[in-house]
Amino acid sequence: MGKFLLRSPAVGIHVPVGLYYCFRDLTDSNIFIILYAVTSIYFAGVMVRLMLVLAPIMCIMSGIGISMTLSTYMKNIETSDQPAPAPVKNKKKAADYPIKSEIATVMVTIVAIFLTTFVFHCTWVTNEAYSSPSIVLAARAQDGGRIIFDDFREAYNWLKFNTPENAKVMSWWDYGYQITAMANRTTCLSYLEECLATALMISTSFSG
């Protein structure tokens, strides 16, 4: 849940709004978008890496929600240049209430604030979570100081200088490329490994 809140707080708020407007107009394209969104949310909740699949549809759904919200309320904002509306005899068809323009202005302002803060949030997340190299991790101490974790690079250096050149390293598949590139050692499992039996044996051994 923390991954969702960190990466997509403002977008996530507008996704249900986009779903609502898609359900209001069930065309073929909207049904496809709904199915894509629901299945992506489910699988991203099961495996956080699938947020890569969820990200495009979240942008589409939030875009629909923001666009429809703004188009709904923008037309209710009255300006001094607008002519006075003609009287409507049927009160049921008259979508008029005492503070319609004020409510519309408040809603548009809220959406604008959301979008502005989302830009600053994305800049902060990029700086804090994505600016460091993948093998050098950074964190903040309680006093606000920056802490650098260089354990991965040191471990790869140790493998390079303290193991035989023909050694084969058994590690989880995420680190296969890094070990090959930085430690110059062959690994039992990597991203391109197609042997399911090897992957199953290694995952079983690591899980105890």
Solvent accessible surface area in square Angstrom, and as a share of the most:
residue,aa,sasa,rsa
1,M,171,0.76
2,G,51,0.49
3,K,94,0.40
4,F,46,0.19
5,L,106,0.53
6,L,59,0.29
7,R,79,0.29
8,S,15,0.10
9,P,42,0.26
10,A,11,0.08
11,V,20,0.11
12,G,28,0.27
13,I,93,0.47
14,H,13,0.06
15,V,9,0.05
16,P,81,0.51
17,V,50,0.28
18,G,0,0.00
19,L,34,0.17
20,Y,121,0.46
21,Y,34,0.13
22,C,2,0.01
23,F,113,0.47
24,R,160,0.59
25,D,81,0.42
26,L,104,0.52
27,T,59,0.34
28,D,126,0.65
29,S,70,0.45
30,N,25,0.13
31,I,74,0.37
32,F,134,0.56
33,I,29,0.15
34,I,13,0.07
35,L,109,0.54
36,Y,61,0.23
37,A,1,0.00
38,V,80,0.46
39,T,65,0.38
40,S,6,0.04
41,I,74,0.38
42,Y,137,0.52
43,F,104,0.43
44,A,1,0.01
45,G,56,0.54
46,V,104,0.60
47,M,106,0.47
48,V,69,0.40
49,R,117,0.43
50,L,59,0.29
51,M,25,0.11
52,L,152,0.76
53,V,72,0.41
54,L,1,0.01
55,A,49,0.38
56,P,65,0.41
57,I,1,0.01
58,M,16,0.07
59,C,84,0.50
60,I,80,0.41
61,M,1,0.00
62,S,6,0.04
63,G,35,0.33
64,I,45,0.23
65,G,0,0.00
66,I,28,0.14
67,S,65,0.42
68,M,79,0.35
69,T,16,0.09
70,L,52,0.26
71,S,61,0.39
72,T,51,0.30
73,Y,55,0.21
74,M,105,0.47
75,K,155,0.66
76,N,31,0.16
77,I,41,0.21
78,E,100,0.45
79,T,78,0.45
80,S,115,0.74
81,D,134,0.69
82,Q,93,0.41
83,P,118,0.74
84,A,93,0.72
85,P,113,0.71
86,A,81,0.63
87,P,131,0.82
88,V,86,0.49
89,K,203,0.86
90,N,66,0.34
91,K,173,0.73
92,K,192,0.81
93,K,160,0.68
94,A,35,0.27
95,A,86,0.66
96,D,97,0.50
97,Y,93,0.35
98,P,135,0.85
99,I,97,0.49
100,K,35,0.15
101,S,23,0.15
102,E,98,0.44
103,I,70,0.36
104,A,1,0.01
105,T,62,0.36
106,V,85,0.49
107,M,59,0.26
108,V,28,0.16
109,T,66,0.38
110,I,74,0.37
111,V,6,0.04
112,A,50,0.39
113,I,100,0.51
114,F,63,0.26
115,L,70,0.35
116,T,73,0.43
117,T,71,0.41
118,F,44,0.18
119,V,94,0.54
120,F,143,0.59
121,H,45,0.20
122,C,49,0.29
123,T,89,0.52
124,W,130,0.46
125,V,8,0.05
126,T,75,0.43
127,N,77,0.39
128,E,48,0.22
129,A,49,0.38
130,Y,118,0.45
131,S,69,0.45
132,S,37,0.24
133,P,86,0.54
134,S,86,0.56
135,I,25,0.13
136,V,33,0.19
137,L,83,0.41
138,A,29,0.23
139,A,42,0.32
140,R,125,0.46
141,A,35,0.27
142,Q,199,0.88
143,D,130,0.67
144,G,43,0.42
145,G,32,0.31
146,R,111,0.40
147,I,71,0.36
148,I,97,0.49
149,F,89,0.37
150,D,33,0.17
151,D,93,0.48
152,F,64,0.27
153,R,95,0.34
154,E,99,0.44
155,A,51,0.39
156,Y,10,0.04
157,N,61,0.31
158,W,152,0.53
159,L,32,0.16
160,K,84,0.36
161,F,152,0.63
162,N,85,0.44
163,T,32,0.19
164,P,89,0.56
165,E,152,0.68
166,N,137,0.70
167,A,25,0.20
168,K,130,0.55
169,V,26,0.15
170,M,88,0.39
171,S,15,0.10
172,W,93,0.33
173,W,80,0.28
174,D,28,0.15
175,Y,84,0.32
176,G,0,0.00
177,Y,102,0.39
178,Q,45,0.20
179,I,6,0.03
180,T,70,0.41
181,A,86,0.67
182,M,69,0.31
183,A,0,0.00
184,N,103,0.53
185,R,13,0.05
186,T,81,0.47
187,T,18,0.10
188,C,34,0.20
189,L,8,0.04
190,S,25,0.16
191,Y,101,0.38
192,L,140,0.70
193,E,67,0.30
194,E,160,0.72
195,C,60,0.36
196,L,149,0.74
197,A,72,0.55
198,T,33,0.19
199,A,32,0.24
200,L,121,0.60
201,M,117,0.52
202,I,0,0.00
203,S,33,0.21
204,T,80,0.47
205,S,60,0.39
206,F,102,0.42
207,S,94,0.61
208,G,103,0.99
